[in-house]
Amino acid sequence: MAEIHNYTMNFGPQHPAAHGVLRLVLELDGEVIQRADPHIGLLHRGTEKLAENRTYLQSVPYMDRLDYVSMMANEHAYVMAIEKMLGLEVPIRAQYIRVMFDEITRILNHLLWIGAHGLDLGAMTMFIYAFREREDLFDVYEAVSGARMHAAYYRPGGVYRDLPEKMPQYETSKFRNKAQLNKLNENRQGSVLDFIEDFTNRFPTYVDEYETLLTDNRIWKQRTVGIGVVSPERALALGLTGPMLRGSGVEWDLRRKQPYEVYDQLDFDIPIGVNGDCYDRYLVRMEEFRQSNRIIKQCVDWLRKNPGPVITDDNKVAPPDREGMKTNMEDMIHHFKLFTEGFHVPAGEAYAAIEHPKGEFGIYMVSDGANKPYRLKIRAPGFAHIAAMDEMTRGHMLADLVAVIGTQDIVFGEIDR
Amino acid sequence: MSAKLEALSAQLKLALGTNLTKLTVDLGEITVECKAKDFIAVCVRLRDHGELQFEQLTDLCGVDYSDYEDGLWEGPRYAVVLHLLSVSLNQRVRVRVFAPDDDFPVLPTLVDVWPVTNWFEREAFDLFGIMFENHPDLRRILTDYGFVGHPFRKDFPMVGEVEMRYDPEQQRVVYRPVSIELRNNVPRLIRDEGQHS
């Protein structure tokens, strides 16, 4: 009888379950994984090096393109690092807007995650359900920033502009009759805040729908329960953060433990798992949907009652208003200097971290007093997660690898940077 | 400086003793520096000491200081910067260690202290060329297979050295020197007063 050897298999980079450009070199014994060696870097664009050659403001759109399913959360860490170094106060209304959009982003991210994770494990319907809701949230992104995805909405000192008074509506076209049009525009009659509030009222029902499909589903449980188990001690040593850490039962959330912006004034709970397997991480993220929804509701209430400025009036960092620019010499000079030379950040270093939908997203910034960062390091949560891939999949079947990739919520924009 | 930071910096001074070469507190963050030969001892102490308990390493990155303040930097060129987090005591610290030799920067590996450093050290090696002694698997990680050079060093051009194209005659992808030029519309400028006026 022939001797049976381990064999090596190449997985990706062009594989639909690889969530982008992941290449895995797998050593298999039959169908059991002996070693998984992820090869990353196929999407490496050198964002950190590019940022060293651009002014602080010019790098904001690069941040959108890191984790391209949670765009505004990336910007948030970046502007927070700058604000920390400048010692800049952000107006309270801007802080509420940021928190609201962070949570909208969290829902966006988790929607893509549940869609793709479901698709990987054979629950085709999830993808279509999740993308239905994503569309509404992209409309909110578009209403405030003009872009569906790469918003560049957060700026050092606040957000680019206040929430619009009117939610954009669908227009007449020859493909839609009047009745269809009215139905589409039904919840778009008021302001953007009205639309968001309407969404938060609808959304818990949607989450119930997802849970009906998956939570007690026998196939879903067979694919996720007991897969990729990580103990709490191991999770800390492996550098896991966010839902990956909370799924293992460690109660750690930067929004609660090291609050930034106005999270300390909001009411929400931190879900944690027990067993540290894929199913617990699924449950944690499902509960985060509901908690994010709760936070958005509170922000909408607050924002309705409290108008005010949304960006700092320090014209050395934020541009003056259009009218001042056209009538006032000083404002014109500020505008010109800001968009040509940019502002200077005092020499020093800072690390700013936020609770990104995927985990701890940090920006380490070193400045030597120039108008460009001297060194920018992006601490991407996915990088540490995928480094743990080998340990999480060892001894599992090949098909479970896909469940582990899904549960890690891999997005290559942030891992490869 | 808040009471918590004061207590932590006192605790760090106590725990690290003579291994600590510098401790600075700025912007609500503590930075400690140590010598490369004490690096592992310091890290183990930071992880295991009862009042420190930095059980998680959030980040490890390389820094190339050669162009700092447009070349006014005096001191070793390469540094490795760690960001540590204590989940149980809710505190952070930054550790910086300089590689003694500028031409061949070598530091001891931390894989045995925090396993997560494996990939972070591969990244620092790939991008800055910092070697980590006794690292089990020091391969390139982000750049292409067969890449030459360390792209995040300050003397590496931003447009790179080579570009890639498909050669129909050889029927394969070939490399050649870059044909594009670096375009920089906003000069880098340090102003003494910090903010522009």
Interface residues (C-beta under 8 A of the other chain):
Chain A: I40 G41 H44 G46 E48 K49 L50 N53 R54 T55 Q58 K84 M85 L236 A237 L238 G239 T241 V250 W252 K257 Q258 K316 K337 T340 E341 G342 F343 H344 V345 P346 A347 G348 E349 A350 Y351 A353 E360 G362 Y364 V366 D368 G369 A370 N371 K372 Y374 R375 K377 R379 F383 A384 A387 A388 D416 R417
Chain B: D26 L27 G28 E29 T31 E55 Q56 L57 T58 D59 C61 V63 D64 D67 Y68 E69 D70 V81 H83 L85 V87 N90 R92 R94 W114 P115 V116 N118 W119 F120 E123 R140 I141 L142 T143 D144 P151 F152 M158 N184 V186 R188 L189 I190 R191 G194 Q195 H196
